[in-house]
């Protein structure tokens, strides 16, 4: 019923009544479009908005995309200003959005606007000829899966407007972002950059990591606008820059910090971020064992050597991070302690098998400890061996409800049994967790 009333209201706004035509003539197309948009915003019956055919002064601006989002329980319109080299996102309270969009159409130079509601598709085309307004406004009803007009049935998930960050379809990374040139990933013409051939594998790794990062954000309960990320051992900052870029494209406000031991890389990354006015991105010199961030929502530590991964995970646990992302490296701690069980001794006599077993046990214990601390945890191969031998990832997303004492006790009994089976005396992350009671 609500949808039918809304559709009727839109139709009346699109098609001027006879009284209006007789007294003052048809209202300009732009005014009628804004009336439709205002009703759609007020009723919440809209899905997305697109402004195109830009004729303004800023030649880098291509279009503006809008969608509904909820931020801290308040309805907003998320406007993404898509430039040739970057996207800039503004979240405007719904009550103020109509004036902002009107200014974009009337003053900034957009000559086309496309509104998609739950029931109708509305198109505005602004055009003047010989001093006369030749603008056009059209509307057509959306058809459902059975060919019926008026949109999908109420409650159909596909027809529900995106009301939060989790429904955003994120664009993949693009080499058009100018910072990739400074980091040595792209070269060639500024307006048509090309991937440096030697960096092809690295580029695939970066994109795969960002895909995992975005999926983890969607799976988490992290719904605030600003997302605080700390990337330990960030190196040259490829993934740090990529996460900053990905958060922008998702409509989030990034607060991303890269932490690296080598001061020359910290300087390079900070210089690049400042050169491209990348607010919310900075780099610090530091070690995961001593660096204490003011706060974090996402903790990333890729290829932290040996027990440095354990310190990174523990830091994420202490900070109650919503997401912990690690790619472990150099599993040295457990192998010297391992006493091969009699049944497995014929297999583990081979050094390569003993090393692989030590890696599996180390990361398995880390996953169990994360589970006990209230995280849904996966250990998986995040890219193929073709691209890197260091391809294992631990992904932990904090559950909304903490683990019960019974669950924690059950997990720790499993850990004790595994340690006893292999003759292990200690594991770094377990010691750090147990030291806090």
C-alpha positions in Angstrom: 0.0 0.0 0.0 2.8 2.4 0.9 4.5 1.7 -2.4 1.3 2.3 -4.4 0.8 5.6 -2.6 4.4 6.6 -3.3 4.1 5.7 -7.0 1.0 7.7 -7.3 2.7 10.7 -5.6 5.6 10.5 -8.0 3.3 10.4 -11.0 1.5 13.5 -9.8 4.8 15.3 -9.4 6.0 14.3 -12.8 2.8 15.1 -14.7 1.5 18.6 -13.9 -2.2 18.8 -13.1 -4.7 20.5 -15.5 -5.1 23.4 -13.1 -1.4 24.0 -13.0 -1.2 24.0 -16.8 -4.1 26.4 -17.2 -2.9 28.9 -14.6 0.9 29.1 -14.9 2.0 26.5 -17.5 4.1 23.5 -16.8 6.8 23.9 -14.1 10.4 23.6 -15.3 11.7 20.1 -15.5 14.3 20.7 -12.9 11.8 21.9 -10.4 9.6 18.8 -11.0 12.6 16.6 -10.6 13.6 18.2 -7.3 10.0 17.7 -6.1 10.2 14.0 -6.9 13.6 13.7 -5.3 12.4 15.6 -2.2 9.5 13.1 -1.8 11.7 10.2 -2.4 14.2 11.4 0.3 11.4 12.1 2.8 9.8 8.7 2.3 13.0 6.7 2.1 11.7 5.1 -1.1 14.9 5.6 -3.1 17.9 3.5 -4.0 20.4 5.6 -5.8 21.1 8.9 -7.6 23.5 9.7 -10.3 24.5 13.2 -11.7 26.3 13.2 -15.0 27.2 15.3 -18.1 29.2 17.7 -16.0 29.9 21.0 -17.7 31.4 22.9 -14.8 34.9 24.4 -14.3 36.5 21.4 -12.5 37.5 19.3 -15.5 38.5 16.4 -13.3 35.0 15.9 -11.9 33.1 13.3 -13.8 30.0 12.5 -11.9 28.4 12.4 -8.4 26.8 9.2 -7.1 24.3 9.2 -4.2 22.9 6.4 -2.0 21.1 6.2 1.3 23.1 5.3 4.4 22.4 5.1 8.1 25.2 6.7 10.3 24.7 6.4 14.0 21.0 5.8 13.6 20.5 8.9 11.4 19.5 8.8 7.8 22.1 10.4 5.5 22.7 10.7 1.7 26.2 9.6 0.8 27.5 11.6 -2.1 30.6 10.3 -3.9 32.3 12.9 -6.1 34.0 10.9 -8.7 37.0 12.6 -10.1 39.4 11.2 -12.8 42.1 10.5 -10.2 40.2 10.0 -6.9 36.8 9.8 -5.2 35.7 12.2 -2.5 32.9 11.2 -0.2 30.5 13.5 1.7 27.8 12.2 4.0 25.0 14.7 4.2 22.0 14.4 6.6 18.9 13.6 4.5 17.2 16.8 5.7 20.0 18.9 4.1 20.6 16.8 1.0 18.0 18.3 -1.3 19.6 21.7 -1.2 23.0 20.3 -1.8 21.8 18.3 -4.8 19.9 21.3 -6.2 23.1 23.4 -6.0 25.0 20.7 -7.9 22.4 20.6 -10.7 21.6 24.3 -10.8 25.0 25.9 -10.1 27.8 23.4 -10.5 27.1 22.3 -14.1 25.5 18.8 -14.1 23.1 18.5 -17.0 21.8 15.0 -16.3 20.3 13.4 -13.2 19.0 9.9 -12.8 17.0 8.8 -9.8 16.1 5.1 -9.0 13.4 4.6 -6.4 11.8 1.4 -5.3 9.0 1.8 -7.8 10.1 4.2 -10.5 13.1 5.4 -12.6 13.2 9.1 -13.1 15.5 10.8 -15.7 16.2 14.6 -15.9 18.0 16.1 -18.9 18.8 19.8 -18.9 19.0 21.5 -22.2 18.6 25.0 -23.6 18.1 26.1 -27.2 17.8 29.6 -28.6 17.4 30.9 -25.1 14.5 28.6 -24.4 14.4 25.8 -21.8 14.2 22.5 -23.7 14.8 20.3 -20.6 13.1 17.0 -20.3 11.8 14.9 -17.4 10.7 11.3 -17.8 9.6 8.5 -15.5 9.0 4.8 -16.0 7.8 2.2 -13.6 10.2 -0.5 -12.5 9.2 -4.1 -13.4 9.4 -7.0 -11.0 10.7 -10.5 -11.8 7.2 -11.5 -13.1 7.0 -8.5 -15.4 4.6 -6.5 -13.2 5.1 -2.8 -12.8 5.7 -1.1 -9.5 8.8 -2.9 -8.2 9.3 -6.0 -6.1 7.1 -7.1 -3.3 7.6 -5.6 0.2 10.2 -7.6 2.1 12.1 -8.8 -0.9 15.7 -8.4 0.0 16.8 -7.4 -3.5 14.4 -4.4 -3.4 15.5 -3.1 0.0 17.3 0.1 -0.3 20.9 0.1 0.9 20.6 1.6 4.4 24.1 1.0 5.7 27.7 0.4 4.7 27.3 -3.3 4.4 25.3 -3.0 1.2 27.9 -1.0 -0.7 29.2 -2.6 -3.8 32.8 -1.5 -3.8 34.8 -0.8 -6.9 38.1 -2.6 -7.4 41.4 -0.7 -7.1 42.4 1.3 -10.1 45.9 2.3 -11.4 44.4 5.7 -12.0 45.1 6.6 -8.4 48.3 8.8 -8.7 50.0 7.4 -5.6 50.7 4.1 -7.3 53.2 5.9 -9.6 55.1 7.3 -6.5 55.2 3.8 -5.0 56.6 2.3 -8.3 53.6 0.2 -9.3 52.6 2.3 -12.4 54.3 4.2 -15.1 53.5 5.8 -18.5 51.2 8.7 -19.2 49.6 10.4 -16.2 46.1 10.1 -17.7 46.6 6.5 -18.9 48.9 4.8 -16.4 50.2 1.3 -17.0 51.2 -1.4 -14.6 55.0 -1.9 -14.3 55.4 -5.5 -15.7 57.6 -6.6 -12.8 54.8 -5.6 -10.3 52.1 -7.7 -11.9 52.2 -10.3 -9.1 52.3 -7.7 -6.4 49.3 -6.0 -8.0 47.3 -9.2 -7.8 48.2 -9.7 -4.2 47.2 -6.2 -3.3 43.8 -6.6 -5.0 43.2 -10.0 -3.4 44.0 -8.6 0.0 41.7 -5.6 -0.5 38.9 -8.1 -1.4 39.4 -9.9 1.9 39.6 -6.7 3.8 36.3 -5.4 2.3 34.6 -8.7 3.0 35.8 -8.7 6.6 34.4 -5.2 7.1 31.0 -6.3 5.8 31.0 -9.3 8.1 31.9 -7.3 11.1 29.7 -5.2 13.4 31.9 -2.2 12.7 29.4 0.4 11.5 30.8 3.7 12.5 31.8 6.2 9.8 35.5 6.4 10.8 37.5 3.2 10.6 40.9 3.1 12.5 43.4 0.8 10.9 46.9 0.1 12.0 49.2 -1.8 9.6 52.3 -3.2 11.3 55.4 -3.9 9.3 53.8 -2.0 6.4 57.1 -1.8 4.3 56.6 0.4 1.3 52.9 0.9 2.2 51.2 -0.8 -0.8 48.5 -2.4 1.3 48.3 0.6 3.6 47.5 2.9 0.7 45.2 0.3 -0.8 43.1 0.1 2.5 42.9 3.9 2.7 41.7 3.9 -1.0 39.2 1.1 -0.4 37.7 2.7 2.7 37.1 5.9 0.7 35.3 3.9 -2.0 33.1 2.2 0.6 32.0 5.6 1.9 34.0 5.3 5.2 36.3 7.9 6.7 39.7 6.3 6.9 42.1 6.8 9.8 44.9 4.5 8.6 48.4 4.3 10.2 51.3 2.3 8.7 54.0 1.3 11.2 57.4 0.4 9.9 60.9 -0.1 11.4 62.8 1.4 8.4 62.8 5.2 8.6 63.5 5.7 4.9 60.3 3.9 4.0 58.3 5.8 6.6 59.6 9.1 5.0 58.7 7.9 1.4 55.2 6.9 2.4 54.5 10.1 4.4 55.8 12.2 1.5 53.6 10.4 -1.0 50.5 10.7 1.2 51.1 14.4 1.8 51.7 15.0 -1.9 48.3 13.7 -2.8 46.5 15.3 0.2 45.4 11.9 1.5 43.9 12.9 4.8 43.6 10.2 7.3 46.8 8.4 6.2 50.1 8.6 8.0 53.1 6.5 8.8 55.1 6.1 12.0 58.5 4.5 12.7 58.0 1.7 15.3 58.0 -1.9 16.4 54.9 -4.0 17.1 56.3 -4.9 20.5 56.6 -1.3 21.7 54.2 0.7 19.5 50.9 1.5 21.2 48.2 3.2 19.0 45.6 5.4 20.6 42.9 3.1 19.3 42.2 0.7 16.5 39.4 -1.1 14.8 41.4 -3.1 12.3 44.8 -4.6 13.1 46.9 -5.8 10.2 50.3 -7.5 10.4 51.5 -9.2 7.2 54.7 -11.2 7.3 55.6 -10.3 10.8 58.5 -12.6 11.6 58.1 -15.5 14.1 56.6 -14.4 17.4 56.1 -10.8 16.2 52.8 -12.1 14.8 51.8 -13.2 18.3 52.6 -9.7 19.7 50.5 -8.1 16.9 47.6 -10.4 17.5 47.8 -9.7 21.3 47.8 -6.0 20.6 44.6 -6.4 18.6 43.0 -8.4 21.4 43.9 -5.8 24.0 42.5 -3.1 21.8 39.3 -5.1 21.2 39.8 -4.7 17.5 36.8 -5.7 15.3 39.1 -7.3 12.7 42.5 -8.9 13.0 44.3 -9.8 9.8 47.7 -11.6 9.8 49.9 -13.3 7.3 52.3 -15.2 9.5 56.0 -15.7 8.6 59.1 -17.5 9.8 57.6 -20.0 12.3 60.6 -20.6 14.5 59.3 -20.9 18.0 57.7 -24.3 18.1 59.9 -26.4 15.9 62.8 -26.7 18.4 60.4 -27.7 21.1 58.5 -30.4 19.2 58.9 -34.0 20.2 57.4 -36.1 17.4 54.7 -38.5 18.7 55.6 -42.1 18.1 52.8 -42.6 15.6 53.9 -39.6 13.5 57.7 -40.1 13.8 58.1 -41.9 10.5 56.4 -38.9 8.7 58.1 -36.1 10.7 61.6 -37.5 10.3 61.7 -35.6 7.1 62.8 -32.0 7.9 60.4 -30.4 5.4 57.4 -32.3 7.0 58.5 -31.3 10.5 58.7 -27.6 9.4 55.2 -27.8 7.8 53.8 -29.5 10.9 55.3 -26.7 13.1 53.7 -24.1 11.0 50.3 -25.8 11.1 50.4 -26.2 14.9 51.6 -22.6 15.4 48.8 -21.1 13.3 46.2 -23.6 14.6 46.9 -22.6 18.2 46.7 -18.9 17.2 43.3 -19.6 15.6 42.0 -21.5 18.7 43.2 -18.7 21.0 41.3 -16.1 18.9 38.2 -18.3 19.0 38.5 -18.4 22.8 38.7 -14.6 22.9 35.5 -14.1 21.0 36.5 -14.1 17.3 35.2 -16.0 14.3 38.5 -17.2 12.9 39.6 -18.6 9.5 43.0 -19.8 8.4 43.3 -19.9 4.6 45.4 -19.4 1.5 44.8 -15.8 0.4 46.7 -16.1 -2.9 48.3 -18.9 -4.9 51.8 -20.2 -4.5 52.4 -18.8 -8.0 52.5 -15.3 -6.6 54.1 -15.8 -3.2 55.2 -18.6 -0.9 54.0 -16.6 2.1 50.3 -17.1 1.3 48.7 -18.2 4.5 46.3 -15.7 6.2 44.6 -15.7 9.6 41.4 -13.6 9.6 39.5 -13.0 12.8 36.3 -11.0 13.1 35.1 -10.2 16.6 31.7 -11.6 17.5 29.1 -9.3 19.0 28.7 -11.5 22.0 31.9 -12.5 24.0 32.9 -16.1 24.5 31.3 -17.8 27.5 33.6 -19.0 30.3 32.6 -22.6 29.4 33.6 -22.1 25.7 37.0 -20.5 26.7 37.7 -23.4 29.1 36.9 -25.9 26.4 39.2 -24.3 23.9 42.1 -24.1 26.5 41.6 -27.8 27.3 42.1 -28.5 23.5 45.2 -26.3 23.5 46.7 -28.1 26.5 46.0 -31.5 24.8 47.8 -30.4 21.6 50.8 -29.1 23.5 51.0 -32.3 25.5 50.8 -34.5 22.3 53.7 -32.7 20.7 55.7 -32.1 23.9 55.4 -28.3 23.6 56.4 -26.1 26.6 55.2 -22.7 25.5 53.6 -20.7 22.7 54.0 -16.9 22.7 50.4 -15.8 22.1 49.1 -18.3 24.7 51.5 -16.9 27.3 50.5 -13.3 26.5 46.8 -14.2 26.8 47.2 -16.2 30.0 49.3 -13.5 31.6 46.2 -11.2 31.6 44.1 -13.8 33.3 
